[in-house]
Structures are given as structure tokens and as C-alpha cells.
Amino acid sequence: MRALLQRVTRAAVRVGGPDGEIVGEIGPGLAVLLGVGPADTETVAGALARTVAELRIFRDADGRTNRSLLDTGGAALVVSQFTLYADTRRGRRPGFTAAAAPERAERRYLEFAEALGTLGVPAATGRFGAEMQVELVNDGPFTIWLDTDER
């Protein structure tokens, strides 16, 4: 799995254009753009959720990045993002054959969001497979890339 984390003061995802329905929304926490690979399992989803929940990237009383989502009571907005598996090595058009098939990807995406909730992190989601508009206010800015294949 691949996850791009952005520390946010707020984030929301809409479907149906800029004036469309808000399907997920959070206050302070993390916007998580999540890509799923074909070999990813429920175990991988759970382990990545634990990493995201425990990652110490929020400020403590001294202004140091020493607190996690669990410590701050923050939430996560999880948005499926198969384009994190883009292959741009040839030509001008990216290929996406390294991403999981939609049925598998949706299952892992939902398992990841559910695992966050089980760990105590409220998780809102986008709508899998929909055209979405993601709105966020990046706090810092602070952005982290995680790839479970690189561990």
C-alpha cells in the first residue's frame, strides 16, 4: 500500500463537482491519500493503519513534532487514490497496471479506514471510484510518504 499523509487543520471530500455533496469531512488530523497494490492484504492494511495512527508528527506543548493522531484525538480523511501507483517511466501517459483491481482495492481501502477506527482514530472516507474534489488546509505544510513495500 502507498499512503500520502498530509497534516491538516481541516479536510473534506465532495462528489458531484465543487458544489456537490460532502461525503467525508474532518477537523484537525490527517488527509490520507491511499493507493492499494495487487498483493496487499488485510494484514498490510491493518499494519499501515497502526503506523498512521501512531506516527508522531503533531506538535507537543513545546512545538516539537512529538504527538500522534492517538495523542491529539485527531481524525483521518481517507481517500482512495489508485494514481499513487502511476508508472511514468515510458511516454507521456502514465500507466496504472501496478494498482490493485478495483474490487480488491476497495476492500483494502475500507479495511484500512475500519482499522483506524478500531485503533481509536475517527475515519471519514471519500466514495470509492467516484470523481471527487478533495479540499484541505495543509498544516505546516507537513506531508509524509509511506510505502509498505519499502519497509
N, C-alpha and C positions, 0 to 999 in steps of 0.2 A: 504494500500500500504506500501511497505517497500522500503527504499532507502538507499544505502550505498554511501556516498559522499566522494570523495577524492579530496582535493585541489591539482591542478596540474599546472605545468608550460606549459605542452602540453599533448595532448592525441589524439589517433587515433584508429579507429577500421577497421579491414580488414576482408574480406571474401575470401575464396579460398586459405587458407594457408598463411604462413609467407610472401610470395612474391605476395599475391593476391591483389585484388582491394581495395583501401582505400575508404570506403563508408561514413565515417564521421571523421572529424578532427577539433580540436580546438587548440588555443594557451592557454594563462593563463585563468584559470577558475575552473570548477568542472567536474570531471568524475562522472556520476550518474548511478550506477547500480540499476535498478528499477524492483521490483517484484510486481505483482498485485494479490490480493486476490479475491475470488469469489463475495464478497459483495461490492467491491469498485465501486464507481460511478464517473461520470464526475465531480461532485462537489468535491469529495475527491481528484481527480487528480488536479483540479484547486487550491484547498487549499494547497496541498503539493507543487505544483509549486511555489506558493506565498511564502511559508516558505523557500524553497530552494533559491529563488531569493533574499529574504530579510535577510537570515541568515548572521550574522556579524562574518565572520571567515577569513577575509582577513586583512592584515596589513595596518595600517594607517601610517602617516609620522613619528610617534613615535615608530613604530614597534609593536604596540598593535593590537590584532585582534578586529577591530572595524569597518570594512567596509564589505559591501555585494557585491554580483555579480553586482547588480544595481549600486552601488557606484563606482566600479572599471571598469565597462564596460566589464567584463569577460563574457565568453561563457560557455555553458554546452554541454558535450557529453553524451547523454542519451543512455544507452544500456539495453535492456530487459534482465532480469535475474530471471527466474522463480525459480532457485535454492535457492533464498533467502527465499523461503517457505519450505525448506527441513525439514523433520521430521526425526531426528536421535535417537529417544527415544528407538527404538527396532532394534536389529540386527545390521548388518554391512552395509546394503544397505539402503540409505535414501529413504524416500517416499516423493512424491510431490503432494499428493491429496489436500493439503491446498492451492495450487496455483489455480488461475482462469483458466478456459478453454481457449485454445489459441485464439479463436475469440474475446472473451471478453477482454483478456489480451492485445491483440494487439490494440484494440480500446482505452483502458485506457492509454496505453503506448504512443500512438500518441497524445491523448488529453493532456497528461502531457507535452510533448515536445511542442505542439502548445501553451499551456498556458504559458510556459516560454517565448516563442516568443512574445506573446501578452503583457506580462509584460515588455518587452524590453531586454530580455536575448536571444542572438542568441543561437539556439539549433541545434546541429548536432545529428544524430542518427546512430545507427547500423542498421542491417537488421533483422527484427523480424523473429525468427525461424531458422535463419542461424547459422552454425558453424562460430564463429567469433574469431579473435585474437585481444585482446584489449591491446594497448600499451599506457603507460602513465609514466610521471615523476611526482611522488607524491611530492608536495611542503610542506615541514615541517619535516617529514610527518604529515599530518593533515587529519584524517579520522573521519567521523561522521555517526552514525546510526540513521535513522528516521523510526518510525513505526507508522502509523496513528491510529492503534488500541490501542496504548499506550498513547493517548492524552486524 
